[in-house]
Amino acid sequence: MTTLKVIEILAESEKSWEDAAQTAISKAAESLHDIKSIYIKELEAKVENHKIVSYRINGKVTFELD
């Protein structure tokens, strides 16, 4: 029987929301294995001088427990 766990992760990128999500997965994979999915719960952009300077995501990462 498979048991999964979900954790919440915040990540940021200067490129895009997709890159922020990939950053979250890459960082999580350093200490977690068998990551199954990421659910993007919220998107946010930081603005300076009327320009977007960074993209932020709040995501839920699902992975399998040993």
Residue pairs with C-beta under 8 A, 6 or more apart in sequence:
2 64
3 64
3 65
4 36
4 62
4 63
4 64
4 65
5 62
5 63
5 64
5 65
6 60
6 61
6 62
7 28
7 60
7 61
7 63
8 41
8 58
8 59
8 60
8 61
9 24
9 27
9 28
9 38
9 58
9 59
9 60
9 61
10 24
10 56
10 57
10 58
10 59
11 20
11 21
11 23
11 24
11 27
11 56
11 57
11 59
12 20
12 23
12 46
12 54
12 55
12 56
12 57
13 19
13 20
13 22
13 23
13 54
13 55
14 53
14 54
14 55
15 55
16 55
17 40
17 43
17 55
17 57
19 55
20 55
20 56
20 57
21 38
21 40
21 57
21 59
24 38
24 57
24 59
24 61
25 35
25 38
25 61
28 35
28 61
28 63
29 35
32 61
32 63
33 63
33 64
34 63
34 64
35 61
35 62
35 63
36 62
36 63
36 64
37 61
37 62
38 59
38 60
38 61
38 62
39 59
39 60
39 62
40 57
40 58
40 59
41 57
41 58
41 59
41 60
42 57
42 58
43 55
43 56
43 57
44 55
44 56
44 57
44 58
45 52
45 54
45 55
45 56
46 52
46 53
46 54
46 55
46 56
47 53
